[in-house]
Amino acid sequence: MNPRVKAVVPSDDYKLQLTFTNDETGTYDCSPLLGVGVFRELCEVGYFRQVRVVGGTVGWPHEQDICPDTLYEDSVRSGPDHHAP
Protein backbone atom coordinates (compact mmCIF):
# COMPACT_ATOMS: atom_id res chain seq x y z
CA MET A 1 0.00 0.00 0.00
CA ASN A 2 1.24 3.47 -0.88
CA PRO A 3 1.73 6.12 1.80
CA ARG A 4 -1.22 8.38 2.54
CA VAL A 5 -1.41 12.17 2.71
CA LYS A 6 -0.80 13.77 6.09
CA ALA A 7 -0.55 17.44 5.05
CA VAL A 8 -1.55 19.57 2.06
CA VAL A 9 -0.84 23.16 1.02
CA PRO A 10 -2.63 24.48 -2.11
CA SER A 11 -1.12 27.00 -4.52
CA ASP A 12 -2.82 29.50 -6.83
CA ASP A 13 -1.58 27.58 -9.89
CA TYR A 14 -3.76 24.55 -9.01
CA LYS A 15 -0.96 22.49 -7.53
CA LEU A 16 -0.99 20.73 -4.19
CA GLN A 17 2.13 20.51 -2.05
CA LEU A 18 1.74 17.19 -0.27
CA THR A 19 3.43 15.54 2.68
CA PHE A 20 2.96 11.79 2.85
CA THR A 21 2.98 9.48 5.86
CA ASN A 22 6.48 8.26 4.91
CA ASP A 23 7.66 11.92 5.14
CA GLU A 24 8.24 12.27 1.41
CA THR A 25 6.92 15.46 -0.09
CA GLY A 26 5.49 15.93 -3.54
CA THR A 27 3.67 18.25 -5.88
CA TYR A 28 0.47 17.14 -7.55
CA ASP A 29 -0.84 19.20 -10.48
CA CYS A 30 -4.65 19.38 -10.43
CA SER A 31 -4.94 21.46 -13.61
CA PRO A 32 -5.84 18.44 -15.83
CA LEU A 33 -8.91 17.89 -13.61
CA LEU A 34 -10.25 21.44 -13.93
CA GLY A 35 -13.58 21.66 -15.65
CA VAL A 36 -14.10 17.88 -15.66
CA GLY A 37 -17.22 16.47 -14.00
CA VAL A 38 -17.34 16.92 -10.23
CA PHE A 39 -14.07 18.85 -10.33
CA ARG A 40 -15.55 21.87 -12.19
CA GLU A 41 -15.79 23.82 -8.93
CA LEU A 42 -12.02 23.60 -8.50
CA CYS A 43 -11.63 26.15 -11.32
CA GLU A 44 -12.48 28.85 -8.78
CA VAL A 45 -9.18 29.34 -6.96
CA GLY A 46 -10.88 30.36 -3.71
CA TYR A 47 -12.68 27.02 -3.62
CA PHE A 48 -9.56 25.12 -4.71
CA ARG A 49 -7.68 26.59 -1.74
CA GLN A 50 -10.24 25.06 0.68
CA VAL A 51 -8.62 21.62 0.22
CA ARG A 52 -8.02 19.63 3.42
CA VAL A 53 -6.61 16.25 4.41
CA VAL A 54 -9.51 13.82 4.80
CA GLY A 55 -8.93 10.18 5.69
CA GLY A 56 -5.43 9.99 4.21
CA THR A 57 -6.23 11.83 1.00
CA VAL A 58 -7.30 15.35 0.00
CA GLY A 59 -10.86 16.61 -0.23
CA TRP A 60 -12.95 19.73 -0.70
CA PRO A 61 -16.15 20.94 1.01
CA HIS A 62 -18.52 19.52 -1.61
CA GLU A 63 -16.96 16.05 -1.25
CA GLN A 64 -14.63 16.07 -4.24
CA ASP A 65 -11.56 13.99 -3.50
CA ILE A 66 -8.63 12.36 -5.30
CA CYS A 67 -7.52 8.78 -4.80
CA PRO A 68 -4.55 8.71 -2.39
CA ASP A 69 -2.73 6.22 -4.63
CA THR A 70 -3.08 8.61 -7.57
CA LEU A 71 -1.71 11.47 -5.48
CA TYR A 72 1.33 9.43 -4.49
CA GLU A 73 2.02 7.79 -7.84
CA ASP A 74 1.47 10.91 -9.97
CA SER A 75 3.11 13.52 -7.76
CA VAL A 76 6.59 14.85 -8.40
CA ARG A 77 8.24 13.82 -5.15
CA SER A 78 11.21 14.95 -3.15
CA GLY A 79 12.48 14.27 0.32
CA PRO A 80 15.13 12.23 2.12
CA ASP A 81 13.74 8.85 1.06
CA HIS A 82 12.62 9.87 -2.42
CA HIS A 83 12.17 7.05 -4.88
CA ALA A 84 11.21 7.78 -8.47
CA PRO A 85 7.62 6.80 -9.32
Biopython code that builds the backbone (N, CA, C, O; Angstrom):
import numpy as np
from Bio.PDB.StructureBuilder import StructureBuilder

atoms = [
    (1, "MET", "N", (0.842, -1.190, 0.000)),
    (1, "MET", "CA", (0.000, 0.000, 0.000)),
    (1, "MET", "C", (0.879, 1.243, 0.000)),
    (1, "MET", "O", (1.875, 1.315, 0.720)),
    (2, "ASN", "N", (0.500, 2.208, -0.810)),
    (2, "ASN", "CA", (1.237, 3.465, -0.884)),
    (2, "ASN", "C", (0.995, 4.299, 0.374)),
    (2, "ASN", "O", (-0.020, 4.137, 1.051)),
    (3, "PRO", "N", (1.943, 5.197, 0.681)),
    (3, "PRO", "CA", (1.731, 6.122, 1.800)),
    (3, "PRO", "C", (0.501, 6.986, 1.554)),
    (3, "PRO", "O", (0.078, 7.172, 0.413)),
    (4, "ARG", "N", (-0.057, 7.501, 2.612)),
    (4, "ARG", "CA", (-1.220, 8.380, 2.541)),
    (4, "ARG", "C", (-0.788, 9.818, 2.801)),
    (4, "ARG", "O", (0.332, 10.071, 3.244)),
    (5, "VAL", "N", (-1.678, 10.742, 2.526)),
    (5, "VAL", "CA", (-1.405, 12.169, 2.709)),
    (5, "VAL", "C", (-1.594, 12.533, 4.172)),
    (5, "VAL", "O", (-2.586, 12.155, 4.794)),
    (6, "LYS", "N", (-0.628, 13.275, 4.718)),
    (6, "LYS", "CA", (-0.796, 13.766, 6.093)),
    (6, "LYS", "C", (-0.844, 15.291, 6.166)),
    (6, "LYS", "O", (-1.232, 15.847, 7.193)),
    (7, "ALA", "N", (-0.451, 15.978, 5.080)),
    (7, "ALA", "CA", (-0.548, 17.442, 5.047)),
    (7, "ALA", "C", (-0.655, 17.901, 3.598)),
    (7, "ALA", "O", (-0.092, 17.286, 2.692)),
    (8, "VAL", "N", (-1.395, 19.004, 3.395)),
    (8, "VAL", "CA", (-1.551, 19.572, 2.055)),
    (8, "VAL", "C", (-1.530, 21.087, 2.138)),
    (8, "VAL", "O", (-2.096, 21.684, 3.053)),
    (9, "VAL", "N", (-0.861, 21.705, 1.156)),
    (9, "VAL", "CA", (-0.842, 23.155, 1.015)),
    (9, "VAL", "C", (-1.155, 23.455, -0.450)),
    (9, "VAL", "O", (-0.396, 23.055, -1.333)),
    (10, "PRO", "N", (-2.272, 24.160, -0.724)),
    (10, "PRO", "CA", (-2.625, 24.479, -2.111)),
    (10, "PRO", "C", (-1.883, 25.712, -2.600)),
    (10, "PRO", "O", (-1.480, 26.563, -1.807)),
    (11, "SER", "N", (-1.705, 25.801, -3.918)),
    (11, "SER", "CA", (-1.123, 27.000, -4.521)),
    (11, "SER", "C", (-2.119, 27.588, -5.516)),
    (11, "SER", "O", (-3.068, 26.916, -5.922)),
    (12, "ASP", "N", (-1.904, 28.832, -5.905)),
    (12, "ASP", "CA", (-2.817, 29.504, -6.829)),
    (12, "ASP", "C", (-2.725, 28.962, -8.251)),
    (12, "ASP", "O", (-3.574, 29.279, -9.085)),
    (13, "ASP", "N", (-1.711, 28.151, -8.543)),
    (13, "ASP", "CA", (-1.577, 27.582, -9.894)),
    (13, "ASP", "C", (-2.126, 26.151, -9.957)),
    (13, "ASP", "O", (-1.733, 25.363, -10.817)),
    (14, "TYR", "N", (-3.038, 25.828, -9.034)),
    (14, "TYR", "CA", (-3.755, 24.547, -9.010)),
    (14, "TYR", "C", (-2.844, 23.347, -8.755)),
    (14, "TYR", "O", (-3.068, 22.251, -9.270)),
    (15, "LYS", "N", (-1.829, 23.583, -7.961)),
    (15, "LYS", "CA", (-0.960, 22.488, -7.533)),
    (15, "LYS", "C", (-1.115, 22.300, -6.032)),
    (15, "LYS", "O", (-1.382, 23.246, -5.291)),
    (16, "LEU", "N", (-0.943, 21.061, -5.606)),
    (16, "LEU", "CA", (-0.991, 20.729, -4.187)),
    (16, "LEU", "C", (0.396, 20.302, -3.741)),
    (16, "LEU", "O", (1.015, 19.427, -4.347)),
    (17, "GLN", "N", (0.877, 20.932, -2.673)),
    (17, "GLN", "CA", (2.126, 20.507, -2.053)),
    (17, "GLN", "C", (1.729, 19.509, -0.975)),
    (17, "GLN", "O", (1.032, 19.855, -0.021)),
    (18, "LEU", "N", (2.176, 18.278, -1.133)),
    (18, "LEU", "CA", (1.736, 17.193, -0.267)),
    (18, "LEU", "C", (2.865, 16.681, 0.605)),
    (18, "LEU", "O", (4.020, 16.640, 0.181)),
    (19, "THR", "N", (2.527, 16.290, 1.824)),
    (19, "THR", "CA", (3.433, 15.545, 2.682)),
    (19, "THR", "C", (2.756, 14.210, 2.953)),
    (19, "THR", "O", (1.601, 14.150, 3.376)),
    (20, "PHE", "N", (3.508, 13.135, 2.697)),
    (20, "PHE", "CA", (2.965, 11.791, 2.848)),
    (20, "PHE", "C", (3.377, 11.195, 4.189)),
    (20, "PHE", "O", (4.268, 11.711, 4.864)),
    (21, "THR", "N", (2.724, 10.113, 4.559)),
    (21, "THR", "CA", (2.976, 9.484, 5.861)),
    (21, "THR", "C", (4.373, 8.883, 5.969)),
    (21, "THR", "O", (4.810, 8.558, 7.073)),
    (22, "ASN", "N", (5.086, 8.726, 4.855)),
    (22, "ASN", "CA", (6.477, 8.262, 4.906)),
    (22, "ASN", "C", (7.455, 9.440, 4.908)),
    (22, "ASN", "O", (8.661, 9.251, 4.748)),
    (23, "ASP", "N", (6.931, 10.655, 5.088)),
    (23, "ASP", "CA", (7.664, 11.920, 5.142)),
    (23, "ASP", "C", (8.232, 12.385, 3.813)),
    (23, "ASP", "O", (8.971, 13.369, 3.783)),
    (24, "GLU", "N", (7.916, 11.720, 2.722)),
    (24, "GLU", "CA", (8.244, 12.271, 1.412)),
    (24, "GLU", "C", (7.306, 13.436, 1.152)),
    (24, "GLU", "O", (6.196, 13.489, 1.680)),
    (25, "THR", "N", (7.765, 14.360, 0.339)),
    (25, "THR", "CA", (6.917, 15.462, -0.090)),
    (25, "THR", "C", (6.783, 15.383, -1.600)),
    (25, "THR", "O", (7.639, 14.826, -2.287)),
    (26, "GLY", "N", (5.700, 15.947, -2.104)),
    (26, "GLY", "CA", (5.490, 15.930, -3.541)),
    (26, "GLY", "C", (4.548, 17.017, -3.980)),
    (26, "GLY", "O", (3.832, 17.610, -3.173)),
    (27, "THR", "N", (4.559, 17.272, -5.274)),
    (27, "THR", "CA", (3.674, 18.255, -5.875)),
    (27, "THR", "C", (2.754, 17.534, -6.846)),
    (27, "THR", "O", (3.212, 16.817, -7.735)),
    (28, "TYR", "N", (1.458, 17.731, -6.669)),
    (28, "TYR", "CA", (0.466, 17.137, -7.554)),
    (28, "TYR", "C", (-0.230, 18.262, -8.306)),
    (28, "TYR", "O", (-0.763, 19.188, -7.694)),
    (29, "ASP", "N", (-0.226, 18.182, -9.623)),
    (29, "ASP", "CA", (-0.835, 19.195, -10.480)),
    (29, "ASP", "C", (-2.293, 18.824, -10.751)),
    (29, "ASP", "O", (-2.571, 17.822, -11.410)),
    (30, "CYS", "N", (-3.218, 19.633, -10.242)),
    (30, "CYS", "CA", (-4.650, 19.380, -10.427)),
    (30, "CYS", "C", (-5.202, 19.991, -11.716)),
    (30, "CYS", "O", (-6.368, 19.770, -12.042)),
    (31, "SER", "N", (-4.399, 20.749, -12.452)),
    (31, "SER", "CA", (-4.939, 21.459, -13.610)),
    (31, "SER", "C", (-5.585, 20.541, -14.656)),
    (31, "SER", "O", (-6.541, 20.979, -15.296)),
    (32, "PRO", "N", (-5.129, 19.297, -14.875)),
    (32, "PRO", "CA", (-5.836, 18.442, -15.833)),
    (32, "PRO", "C", (-7.266, 18.083, -15.402)),
    (32, "PRO", "O", (-8.081, 17.692, -16.238)),
    (33, "LEU", "N", (-7.574, 18.211, -14.116)),
    (33, "LEU", "CA", (-8.911, 17.893, -13.611)),
    (33, "LEU", "C", (-9.901, 19.040, -13.756)),
    (33, "LEU", "O", (-11.112, 18.824, -13.716)),
    (34, "LEU", "N", (-9.395, 20.253, -13.926)),
    (34, "LEU", "CA", (-10.249, 21.444, -13.927)),
    (34, "LEU", "C", (-11.284, 21.371, -15.040)),
    (34, "LEU", "O", (-10.962, 21.074, -16.191)),
    (35, "GLY", "N", (-12.506, 21.641, -14.684)),
    (35, "GLY", "CA", (-13.585, 21.662, -15.648)),
    (35, "GLY", "C", (-14.144, 20.294, -15.996)),
    (35, "GLY", "O", (-15.023, 20.191, -16.851)),
    (36, "VAL", "N", (-13.654, 19.241, -15.354)),
    (36, "VAL", "CA", (-14.098, 17.880, -15.658)),
    (36, "VAL", "C", (-15.036, 17.388, -14.555)),
    (36, "VAL", "O", (-14.646, 17.294, -13.391)),
    (37, "GLY", "N", (-16.270, 17.078, -14.933)),
    (37, "GLY", "CA", (-17.224, 16.472, -14.000)),
    (37, "GLY", "C", (-17.319, 17.175, -12.661)),
    (37, "GLY", "O", (-17.504, 18.390, -12.593)),
    (38, "VAL", "N", (-17.190, 16.387, -11.584)),
    (38, "VAL", "CA", (-17.341, 16.920, -10.227)),
    (38, "VAL", "C", (-16.248, 17.912, -9.860)),
    (38, "VAL", "O", (-16.373, 18.631, -8.869)),
    (39, "PHE", "N", (-15.182, 17.959, -10.642)),
    (39, "PHE", "CA", (-14.065, 18.853, -10.326)),
    (39, "PHE", "C", (-14.224, 20.262, -10.909)),
    (39, "PHE", "O", (-13.333, 21.095, -10.744)),
    (40, "ARG", "N", (-15.342, 20.539, -11.586)),
    (40, "ARG", "CA", (-15.546, 21.867, -12.187)),
    (40, "ARG", "C", (-15.387, 22.996, -11.171)),
    (40, "ARG", "O", (-14.836, 24.050, -11.486)),
    (41, "GLU", "N", (-15.870, 22.770, -9.961)),
    (41, "GLU", "CA", (-15.792, 23.822, -8.929)),
    (41, "GLU", "C", (-14.353, 24.203, -8.590)),
    (41, "GLU", "O", (-14.101, 25.307, -8.107)),
    (42, "LEU", "N", (-13.424, 23.311, -8.836)),
    (42, "LEU", "CA", (-12.023, 23.599, -8.499)),
    (42, "LEU", "C", (-11.445, 24.712, -9.355)),
    (42, "LEU", "O", (-10.400, 25.266, -9.014)),
    (43, "CYS", "N", (-12.103, 25.056, -10.466)),
    (43, "CYS", "CA", (-11.633, 26.150, -11.322)),
    (43, "CYS", "C", (-11.586, 27.475, -10.564)),
    (43, "CYS", "O", (-10.765, 28.342, -10.865)),
    (44, "GLU", "N", (-12.463, 27.623, -9.590)),
    (44, "GLU", "CA", (-12.481, 28.846, -8.778)),
    (44, "GLU", "C", (-11.402, 28.701, -7.718)),
    (44, "GLU", "O", (-11.515, 27.863, -6.823)),
    (45, "VAL", "N", (-10.354, 29.515, -7.817)),
    (45, "VAL", "CA", (-9.177, 29.342, -6.962)),
    (45, "VAL", "C", (-9.510, 29.441, -5.470)),
    (45, "VAL", "O", (-8.875, 28.777, -4.650)),
    (46, "GLY", "N", (-10.491, 30.255, -5.116)),
    (46, "GLY", "CA", (-10.882, 30.356, -3.712)),
    (46, "GLY", "C", (-11.416, 29.031, -3.180)),
    (46, "GLY", "O", (-11.141, 28.648, -2.042)),
    (47, "TYR", "N", (-12.173, 28.345, -4.009)),
    (47, "TYR", "CA", (-12.683, 27.024, -3.623)),
    (47, "TYR", "C", (-11.541, 25.997, -3.622)),
    (47, "TYR", "O", (-11.441, 25.177, -2.709)),
    (48, "PHE", "N", (-10.697, 26.045, -4.634)),
    (48, "PHE", "CA", (-9.564, 25.116, -4.712)),
    (48, "PHE", "C", (-8.724, 25.181, -3.433)),
    (48, "PHE", "O", (-8.270, 24.156, -2.924)),
    (49, "ARG", "N", (-8.525, 26.391, -2.925)),
    (49, "ARG", "CA", (-7.680, 26.585, -1.744)),
    (49, "ARG", "C", (-8.329, 26.071, -0.447)),
    (49, "ARG", "O", (-7.684, 26.091, 0.601)),
    (50, "GLN", "N", (-9.573, 25.618, -0.494)),
    (50, "GLN", "CA", (-10.240, 25.063, 0.682)),
    (50, "GLN", "C", (-9.923, 23.581, 0.893)),
    (50, "GLN", "O", (-10.518, 22.941, 1.760)),
    (51, "VAL", "N", (-9.002, 23.037, 0.116)),
    (51, "VAL", "CA", (-8.623, 21.624, 0.221)),
    (51, "VAL", "C", (-8.130, 21.308, 1.635)),
    (51, "VAL", "O", (-7.491, 22.138, 2.282)),
    (52, "ARG", "N", (-8.435, 20.104, 2.098)),
    (52, "ARG", "CA", (-8.023, 19.632, 3.419)),
    (52, "ARG", "C", (-7.645, 18.157, 3.325)),
    (52, "ARG", "O", (-8.035, 17.467, 2.383)),
    (53, "VAL", "N", (-6.887, 17.682, 4.301)),
    (53, "VAL", "CA", (-6.614, 16.250, 4.412)),
    (53, "VAL", "C", (-7.849, 15.593, 5.017)),
    (53, "VAL", "O", (-8.352, 16.020, 6.056)),
    (54, "VAL", "N", (-8.326, 14.553, 4.351)),
    (54, "VAL", "CA", (-9.510, 13.823, 4.803)),
    (54, "VAL", "C", (-9.223, 12.332, 4.644)),
    (54, "VAL", "O", (-9.118, 11.836, 3.523)),
    (55, "GLY", "N", (-9.098, 11.625, 5.747)),
    (55, "GLY", "CA", (-8.931, 10.176, 5.685)),
    (55, "GLY", "C", (-7.741, 9.696, 4.878)),
    (55, "GLY", "O", (-7.828, 8.663, 4.215)),
    (56, "GLY", "N", (-6.634, 10.416, 4.919)),
    (56, "GLY", "CA", (-5.431, 9.989, 4.214)),
    (56, "GLY", "C", (-5.334, 10.446, 2.773)),
    (56, "GLY", "O", (-4.403, 10.068, 2.060)),
    (57, "THR", "N", (-6.285, 11.254, 2.340)),
    (57, "THR", "CA", (-6.228, 11.830, 1.002)),
    (57, "THR", "C", (-6.595, 13.305, 1.105)),
    (57, "THR", "O", (-6.620, 13.856, 2.206)),
    (58, "VAL", "N", (-6.878, 13.951, -0.021)),
    (58, "VAL", "CA", (-7.303, 15.346, 0.003)),
    (58, "VAL", "C", (-8.758, 15.436, -0.424)),
    (58, "VAL", "O", (-9.231, 14.632, -1.226)),
    (59, "GLY", "N", (-9.466, 16.424, 0.121)),
    (59, "GLY", "CA", (-10.864, 16.607, -0.229)),
    (59, "GLY", "C", (-11.267, 18.061, -0.096)),
    (59, "GLY", "O", (-10.584, 18.862, 0.543)),
    (60, "TRP", "N", (-12.399, 18.384, -0.720)),
    (60, "TRP", "CA", (-12.948, 19.731, -0.704)),
    (60, "TRP", "C", (-14.333, 19.706, -0.064)),
    (60, "TRP", "O", (-14.909, 18.632, 0.111)),
    (61, "PRO", "N", (-14.879, 20.876, 0.288)),
    (61, "PRO", "CA", (-16.152, 20.939, 1.014)),
    (61, "PRO", "C", (-17.331, 20.212, 0.369)),
    (61, "PRO", "O", (-18.191, 19.689, 1.077)),
    (62, "HIS", "N", (-17.383, 20.172, -0.956)),
    (62, "HIS", "CA", (-18.520, 19.519, -1.610)),
    (62, "HIS", "C", (-18.195, 18.074, -1.976)),
    (62, "HIS", "O", (-18.749, 17.520, -2.925)),
    (63, "GLU", "N", (-17.294, 17.481, -1.212)),
    (63, "GLU", "CA", (-16.962, 16.054, -1.247)),
    (63, "GLU", "C", (-16.172, 15.595, -2.464)),
    (63, "GLU", "O", (-16.118, 14.394, -2.728)),
    (64, "GLN", "N", (-15.556, 16.505, -3.215)),
    (64, "GLN", "CA", (-14.629, 16.070, -4.239)),
    (64, "GLN", "C", (-13.382, 15.549, -3.529)),
    (64, "GLN", "O", (-12.949, 16.117, -2.526)),
    (65, "ASP", "N", (-12.817, 14.481, -4.047)),
    (65, "ASP", "CA", (-11.557, 13.987, -3.505)),
    (65, "ASP", "C", (-10.771, 13.311, -4.622)),
    (65, "ASP", "O", (-11.294, 13.070, -5.710)),
    (66, "ILE", "N", (-9.518, 13.012, -4.337)),
    (66, "ILE", "CA", (-8.632, 12.362, -5.297)),
    (66, "ILE", "C", (-8.069, 11.121, -4.620)),
    (66, "ILE", "O", (-7.673, 11.168, -3.455)),
    (67, "CYS", "N", (-8.034, 10.036, -5.334)),
    (67, "CYS", "CA", (-7.524, 8.777, -4.797)),
    (67, "CYS", "C", (-6.119, 8.981, -4.216)),
    (67, "CYS", "O", (-5.259, 9.553, -4.887)),
    (68, "PRO", "N", (-5.872, 8.527, -2.988)),
    (68, "PRO", "CA", (-4.546, 8.714, -2.394)),
    (68, "PRO", "C", (-3.440, 8.009, -3.174)),
    (68, "PRO", "O", (-2.307, 8.490, -3.195)),
    (69, "ASP", "N", (-3.742, 6.888, -3.810)),
    (69, "ASP", "CA", (-2.726, 6.216, -4.626)),
    (69, "ASP", "C", (-2.355, 7.064, -5.839)),
    (69, "ASP", "O", (-1.186, 7.133, -6.217)),
    (70, "THR", "N", (-3.346, 7.707, -6.448)),
    (70, "THR", "CA", (-3.083, 8.605, -7.574)),
    (70, "THR", "C", (-2.206, 9.766, -7.133)),
    (70, "THR", "O", (-1.258, 10.128, -7.830)),
    (71, "LEU", "N", (-2.512, 10.349, -5.985)),
    (71, "LEU", "CA", (-1.709, 11.469, -5.483)),
    (71, "LEU", "C", (-0.257, 11.057, -5.302)),
    (71, "LEU", "O", (0.652, 11.799, -5.674)),
    (72, "TYR", "N", (-0.036, 9.884, -4.736)),
    (72, "TYR", "CA", (1.327, 9.433, -4.488)),
    (72, "TYR", "C", (2.035, 9.069, -5.792)),
    (72, "TYR", "O", (3.163, 9.499, -6.032)),
    (73, "GLU", "N", (1.377, 8.284, -6.624)),
    (73, "GLU", "CA", (2.024, 7.788, -7.837)),
    (73, "GLU", "C", (2.246, 8.874, -8.888)),
    (73, "GLU", "O", (3.206, 8.799, -9.655)),
    (74, "ASP", "N", (1.372, 9.884, -8.933)),
    (74, "ASP", "CA", (1.472, 10.909, -9.971)),
    (74, "ASP", "C", (2.096, 12.216, -9.493)),
    (74, "ASP", "O", (2.222, 13.156, -10.278)),
    (75, "SER", "N", (2.484, 12.295, -8.238)),
    (75, "SER", "CA", (3.113, 13.525, -7.764)),
    (75, "SER", "C", (4.602, 13.502, -8.096)),
    (75, "SER", "O", (5.219, 12.444, -8.221)),
    (76, "VAL", "N", (5.147, 14.689, -8.233)),
    (76, "VAL", "CA", (6.588, 14.848, -8.401)),
    (76, "VAL", "C", (7.135, 14.955, -6.985)),
    (76, "VAL", "O", (6.923, 15.954, -6.298)),
    (77, "ARG", "N", (7.843, 13.913, -6.557)),
    (77, "ARG", "CA", (8.237, 13.818, -5.153)),
    (77, "ARG", "C", (9.680, 14.242, -4.909)),
    (77, "ARG", "O", (10.538, 14.221, -5.791)),
    (78, "SER", "N", (9.887, 14.627, -3.659)),
    (78, "SER", "CA", (11.213, 14.954, -3.155)),
    (78, "SER", "C", (11.245, 14.537, -1.704)),
    (78, "SER", "O", (10.219, 14.136, -1.155)),
    (79, "GLY", "N", (12.369, 14.621, -1.089)),
    (79, "GLY", "CA", (12.483, 14.267, 0.321)),
    (79, "GLY", "C", (13.623, 13.307, 0.532)),
    (79, "GLY", "O", (14.207, 12.810, -0.431)),
    (80, "PRO", "N", (13.953, 13.036, 1.800)),
    (80, "PRO", "CA", (15.134, 12.228, 2.115)),
    (80, "PRO", "C", (15.071, 10.800, 1.600)),
    (80, "PRO", "O", (16.108, 10.211, 1.292)),
    (81, "ASP", "N", (13.875, 10.233, 1.500)),
    (81, "ASP", "CA", (13.744, 8.853, 1.059)),
    (81, "ASP", "C", (13.083, 8.761, -0.303)),
    (81, "ASP", "O", (12.412, 7.778, -0.618)),
    (82, "HIS", "N", (13.281, 9.808, -1.117)),
    (82, "HIS", "CA", (12.618, 9.868, -2.417)),
    (82, "HIS", "C", (13.005, 8.698, -3.302)),
    (82, "HIS", "O", (14.181, 8.364, -3.447)),
    (83, "HIS", "N", (11.997, 8.087, -3.886)),
    (83, "HIS", "CA", (12.175, 7.046, -4.884)),
    (83, "HIS", "C", (11.360, 7.475, -6.095)),
    (83, "HIS", "O", (10.214, 7.899, -5.950)),
    (84, "ALA", "N", (11.923, 7.373, -7.259)),
    (84, "ALA", "CA", (11.215, 7.782, -8.468)),
    (84, "ALA", "C", (9.954, 6.932, -8.647)),
    (84, "ALA", "O", (9.964, 5.733, -8.368)),
    (85, "PRO", "N", (8.849, 7.570, -9.121)),
    (85, "PRO", "CA", (7.616, 6.798, -9.324)),
    (85, "PRO", "C", (7.780, 5.802, -10.457)),
    (85, "PRO", "O", (6.845, 5.065, -10.771)),
]
sb = StructureBuilder()
sb.init_structure("model")
sb.init_model(0)
sb.init_chain("A")
sb.init_seg("    ")
for serial, (resi, resn, name, xyz) in enumerate(atoms, 1):
    if name == "N":
        sb.init_residue(resn, " ", resi, " ")
    sb.init_atom(name, np.array(xyz, "f"), 0.0, 1.0, " ", f" {name:<3s}", serial, name[0])
structure = sb.get_structure()
